[in-house]
Amino acid sequence: MRVLLINNDGGGFADYVEISPNTSVQEFFRQRVPGRQPSDYLIRVNRLPVAADQMLQEGDRVSITPTKIEGGR
């Protein structure tokens, strides 16, 4: 199944990615942003905040935006 990933971390990018059916938002985050804490990011699906256990659907737009920026106070 295919979703659009909008990654606003660093230089940022957007691209369609293939994922397995029944992938939760939490699992997707762990796969795409390994070693980082979800609490340091604003994660939205189709422009809306979502629960970690929400299952992604074909065609969803997932945006991952850091809430803490390195070098910032």
C-alpha atoms as a printed R data frame, in Angstrom:
   type eleno elety resid chain resno      x      y      z
1  ATOM     1    CA   MET     A     1  0.000  0.000  0.000
2  ATOM     2    CA   ARG     A     2  1.243  3.515 -0.737
3  ATOM     3    CA   VAL     A     3  1.229  6.654  1.457
4  ATOM     4    CA   LEU     A     4  2.751 10.094  0.999
5  ATOM     5    CA   LEU     A     5  5.471 10.870  3.550
6  ATOM     6    CA   ILE     A     6  6.176 14.541  4.181
7  ATOM     7    CA   ASN     A     7  9.339 14.658  6.286
8  ATOM     8    CA   ASN     A     8 10.069 18.149  7.602
9  ATOM     9    CA   ASP     A     9 13.192 17.070  9.505
10 ATOM    10    CA   GLY     A    10 16.428 18.654  8.308
11 ATOM    11    CA   GLY     A    11 16.227 19.548  4.616
12 ATOM    12    CA   GLY     A    12 12.784 18.000  4.348
13 ATOM    13    CA   PHE     A    13 11.302 16.019  1.482
14 ATOM    14    CA   ALA     A    14  8.071 14.455  0.324
15 ATOM    15    CA   ASP     A    15  7.744 11.129 -1.436
16 ATOM    16    CA   TYR     A    16  5.391  8.211 -1.829
17 ATOM    17    CA   VAL     A    17  6.489  5.154  0.153
18 ATOM    18    CA   GLU     A    18  5.262  1.570  0.176
19 ATOM    19    CA   ILE     A    19  4.124  0.157  3.514
20 ATOM    20    CA   SER     A    20  2.530 -3.069  4.674
21 ATOM    21    CA   PRO     A    21 -1.219 -3.135  5.283
22 ATOM    22    CA   ASN     A    22 -2.178 -2.703  8.965
23 ATOM    23    CA   THR     A    23  0.777 -0.429  9.708
24 ATOM    24    CA   SER     A    24  0.144  1.855 12.690
25 ATOM    25    CA   VAL     A    25  1.343  5.447 12.867
26 ATOM    26    CA   GLN     A    26  3.731  4.466 15.679
27 ATOM    27    CA   GLU     A    27  5.235  1.600 13.650
28 ATOM    28    CA   PHE     A    28  5.564  3.838 10.580
29 ATOM    29    CA   PHE     A    29  7.383  6.493 12.633
30 ATOM    30    CA   ARG     A    30  9.819  3.919 14.068
31 ATOM    31    CA   GLN     A    31 10.591  2.629 10.563
32 ATOM    32    CA   ARG     A    32 11.106  6.057  8.995
33 ATOM    33    CA   VAL     A    33 12.759  7.958 11.859
34 ATOM    34    CA   PRO     A    34 14.782  5.306 13.723
35 ATOM    35    CA   GLY     A    35 16.346  6.188 17.051
36 ATOM    36    CA   ARG     A    36 14.193  9.276 17.608
37 ATOM    37    CA   GLN     A    37 11.438  9.895 20.153
38 ATOM    38    CA   PRO     A    38  7.903 10.466 18.832
39 ATOM    39    CA   SER     A    39  7.383 13.054 21.586
40 ATOM    40    CA   ASP     A    40  9.929 15.292 19.794
41 ATOM    41    CA   TYR     A    41  7.755 15.400 16.649
42 ATOM    42    CA   LEU     A    42  4.351 16.561 15.521
43 ATOM    43    CA   ILE     A    43  2.919 13.655 13.537
44 ATOM    44    CA   ARG     A    44 -0.186 14.244 11.449
45 ATOM    45    CA   VAL     A    45 -2.178 12.130  9.024
46 ATOM    46    CA   ASN     A    46 -4.150 14.007  6.386
47 ATOM    47    CA   ARG     A    47 -3.336 17.256  8.236
48 ATOM    48    CA   LEU     A    48 -4.877 16.068 11.526
49 ATOM    49    CA   PRO     A    49 -3.164 14.969 14.764
50 ATOM    50    CA   VAL     A    50 -3.662 11.239 15.328
51 ATOM    51    CA   ALA     A    51 -3.228  8.581 17.994
52 ATOM    52    CA   ALA     A    52 -0.148  6.357 17.810
53 ATOM    53    CA   ASP     A    53 -2.264  3.240 17.284
54 ATOM    54    CA   GLN     A    54 -4.189  4.586 14.278
55 ATOM    55    CA   MET     A    55 -3.808  2.350 11.239
56 ATOM    56    CA   LEU     A    56 -2.681  4.007  8.025
57 ATOM    57    CA   GLN     A    57 -4.804  3.684  4.904
58 ATOM    58    CA   GLU     A    58 -3.951  3.706  1.197
59 ATOM    59    CA   GLY     A    59 -3.363  7.293  0.028
60 ATOM    60    CA   ASP     A    60 -2.872  8.834  3.507
61 ATOM    61    CA   ARG     A    61 -0.573 11.864  3.839
62 ATOM    62    CA   VAL     A    62  1.757 11.511  6.822
63 ATOM    63    CA   SER     A    63  3.731 14.567  7.938
64 ATOM    64    CA   ILE     A    64  6.538 14.373 10.484
65 ATOM    65    CA   THR     A    65  7.702 17.740 11.846
66 ATOM    66    CA   PRO     A    66 10.252 18.182 14.663
67 ATOM    67    CA   THR     A    67  9.125 20.252 17.635
68 ATOM    68    CA   LYS     A    68 12.721 20.700 18.817
69 ATOM    69    CA   ILE     A    69 15.301 22.118 16.458
70 ATOM    70    CA   GLU     A    70 19.009 21.484 17.101
71 ATOM    71    CA   GLY     A    71 20.827 24.635 18.005
72 ATOM    72    CA   GLY     A    72 17.593 26.343 19.043
73 ATOM    73    CA   ARG     A    73 16.944 27.513 22.586
